[in-house]
């Protein structure tokens, strides 16, 4: 019986976040966030219940996502956030 070959899958994740405060009493802020993921180890066997193990296909994916948030606090008990987000931008590798 042949030995199963194990592959070492490694993926990378990075996140960046920075907040800039401004205004009277520094009650307002902009927050910039970015996230990236590179993952080379997804598996695809096909569609339906009759797929075979031999039909295994591997592929990778790189994703990039960003978000910008504006937040203000007019009073101590009030918080008003507004967020704009870029959709995930995937790139598949086969």
Protein Blocks (a to p, Z undefined) as FASTA:
>chain_A
ZZddddddddddddddddddedehilaccdddddddddfkbccebecjkbcfklpccddd
ddddddddddddfbfkbccdddddddddddddZZ
